[in-house]
Amino acid sequence: MDLDRFDLAILDALQRDCRVAAESLGQVLGLSATAVQRRIRHLKHIGAIEAEVAVLAPAVMAAQVTVIVELAFKQGLTAAVDAFRREANAHAEIQQCFYVAGEYDFVLVVVSASMADYERFTRRVFFPNDNIARFRSTVVMDSVKRGLRLPLARPPG
């Protein structure tokens, strides 16, 4: 993907606030609002922008407990991995899911309204899965940093 300094600056700004006006961005970058809008459409078209979403504060919503979960499979067969990927995407409680190398096969970030809800989630999702050998839960005491902002390398010049 060939992104120039304007594309990177637009992506950086949109990662901070996707509601920023094209006019404001254009003023900062020295581009017209139309040029900014055209670049944003192109960035969406090529898949550089996957989605524009509202980030909710878990403390305000029902989600009060965040748990980091490590899952180990009995067998790391392709079909089992693919099936779990689909399973992870089907549950809103699973905020993030990483297929990893090492002692565990997956690392998840799971949110629940309470520990009791988290236990019900594990009984509903993990226990029926015959390929899960074990899972380890680590309860988050405080969220020091949350985000999906990617660091963007600036092209020279």
C-alpha positions as CSV (number, residue, x, y, z in Angstrom):
1,M,0.0,0.0,0.0
2,D,1.5,3.3,-1.1
3,L,0.5,6.0,1.4
4,D,2.0,9.5,1.2
5,R,2.4,12.0,4.0
6,F,-1.1,13.4,3.5
7,D,-2.7,9.9,3.7
8,L,-0.7,9.1,6.9
9,A,-1.7,12.5,8.4
10,I,-5.3,11.9,7.6
11,L,-5.2,8.4,9.1
12,D,-3.5,9.7,12.2
13,A,-6.1,12.4,12.7
14,L,-9.0,9.9,12.1
15,Q,-7.6,7.5,14.6
16,R,-7.8,10.2,17.3
17,D,-11.3,11.4,16.2
18,C,-13.1,10.0,13.2
19,R,-15.6,12.9,13.3
20,V,-13.1,15.5,12.5
21,A,-14.3,17.7,9.6
22,A,-12.6,17.5,6.2
23,E,-12.5,21.2,6.3
24,S,-10.5,21.2,9.5
25,L,-8.1,18.5,8.3
26,G,-7.7,20.3,5.0
27,Q,-6.7,23.6,6.8
28,V,-4.0,21.7,8.8
29,L,-2.7,19.8,5.8
30,G,-2.9,22.5,3.2
31,L,-5.5,20.6,1.1
32,S,-9.1,21.4,0.1
33,A,-11.9,19.7,1.9
34,T,-12.8,17.9,-1.3
35,A,-9.2,16.6,-1.6
36,V,-9.4,15.3,2.0
37,Q,-12.8,13.6,1.4
38,R,-11.5,12.0,-1.8
39,R,-8.5,10.7,0.0
40,I,-10.7,9.3,2.8
41,R,-12.9,7.5,0.3
42,H,-9.8,6.0,-1.3
43,L,-8.4,4.9,2.1
44,K,-11.7,3.2,2.8
45,H,-11.8,1.6,-0.7
46,I,-8.3,0.1,-0.3
47,G,-9.0,-1.2,3.2
48,A,-6.8,1.1,5.1
49,I,-9.8,2.2,7.1
50,E,-11.8,-0.8,8.3
51,A,-14.5,0.9,10.3
52,E,-15.5,4.1,12.1
53,V,-16.9,3.3,15.5
54,A,-17.8,4.9,18.8
55,V,-15.6,3.8,21.7
56,L,-17.7,3.3,24.8
57,A,-16.5,3.7,28.3
58,P,-16.9,0.3,30.1
59,A,-17.5,2.0,33.4
60,V,-20.5,3.8,32.1
61,M,-21.9,0.7,30.4
62,A,-22.7,-2.7,31.9
63,A,-19.2,-4.1,31.3
64,Q,-17.4,-3.7,34.6
65,V,-15.0,-6.7,34.5
66,T,-12.3,-7.2,32.0
67,V,-10.5,-10.5,31.8
68,I,-7.4,-11.6,29.8
69,V,-7.9,-15.2,28.9
70,E,-5.2,-17.6,27.6
71,L,-6.6,-20.7,25.8
72,A,-4.7,-23.9,25.1
73,F,-6.0,-26.4,22.6
74,K,-5.6,-30.1,22.8
75,Q,-4.9,-30.2,19.1
76,G,-4.0,-27.2,17.0
77,L,-5.6,-28.5,13.8
78,T,-6.5,-26.0,11.2
79,A,-10.2,-26.9,11.4
80,A,-10.2,-26.4,15.2
81,V,-8.4,-23.0,14.9
82,D,-10.8,-21.8,12.2
83,A,-13.8,-23.0,14.2
84,F,-12.6,-21.1,17.3
85,R,-12.0,-17.9,15.2
86,R,-15.6,-18.1,14.1
87,E,-16.7,-18.8,17.7
88,A,-14.8,-15.8,19.0
89,N,-16.4,-13.5,16.4
90,A,-19.8,-14.6,17.5
91,H,-19.6,-13.4,21.1
92,A,-19.8,-9.7,22.0
93,E,-18.0,-10.4,25.3
94,I,-14.8,-11.2,23.4
95,Q,-13.5,-7.8,22.6
96,Q,-10.2,-8.9,21.1
97,C,-8.9,-12.3,20.0
98,F,-5.3,-13.1,19.1
99,Y,-4.1,-16.3,17.6
100,V,-0.6,-16.7,19.1
101,A,2.5,-18.8,19.1
102,G,3.8,-20.3,22.4
103,E,2.3,-22.2,25.3
104,Y,-1.2,-21.0,24.5
105,D,-3.1,-20.9,21.2
106,F,-5.3,-17.9,21.7
107,V,-5.3,-14.8,24.0
108,L,-8.6,-13.1,24.5
109,V,-9.8,-9.8,26.0
110,V,-13.2,-10.6,27.5
111,V,-15.6,-8.1,29.2
112,S,-18.5,-9.0,31.4
113,A,-20.9,-7.1,33.7
114,S,-19.7,-9.1,36.7
115,M,-17.6,-12.1,37.7
116,A,-20.7,-14.2,37.8
117,D,-21.5,-13.2,34.2
118,Y,-17.9,-14.1,33.2
119,E,-18.3,-17.5,34.8
120,R,-21.5,-18.1,32.9
121,F,-19.7,-17.0,29.7
122,T,-16.9,-19.6,30.4
123,R,-19.5,-22.3,31.0
124,R,-21.3,-21.4,27.8
125,V,-18.3,-20.9,25.5
126,F,-15.2,-22.8,26.8
127,F,-16.6,-25.8,28.7
128,P,-18.6,-27.3,25.7
129,N,-15.5,-27.0,23.4
130,D,-13.9,-30.4,23.6
131,N,-10.7,-29.1,22.0
132,I,-9.9,-26.6,24.8
133,A,-7.4,-28.3,27.1
134,R,-7.3,-25.4,29.6
135,F,-7.7,-21.7,30.0
136,R,-6.2,-19.2,32.3
137,S,-8.0,-16.1,33.4
138,T,-6.4,-12.9,34.6
139,V,-8.7,-10.2,35.9
140,V,-7.8,-6.7,35.0
141,M,-7.6,-4.4,38.1
142,D,-7.3,-1.1,36.1
143,S,-7.2,-0.3,32.5
144,V,-4.1,1.9,32.2
145,K,-4.3,2.3,28.4
146,R,-7.0,1.2,25.9
147,G,-7.0,1.8,22.2
148,L,-6.6,0.6,18.7
149,R,-4.5,3.4,17.4
150,L,-1.6,2.2,15.2
151,P,1.7,4.0,15.1
152,L,2.1,5.4,11.6
153,A,5.6,5.7,10.0
154,R,6.1,8.9,8.3
155,P,7.6,8.8,4.8
156,P,10.8,10.9,4.4
157,G,10.3,14.4,3.1
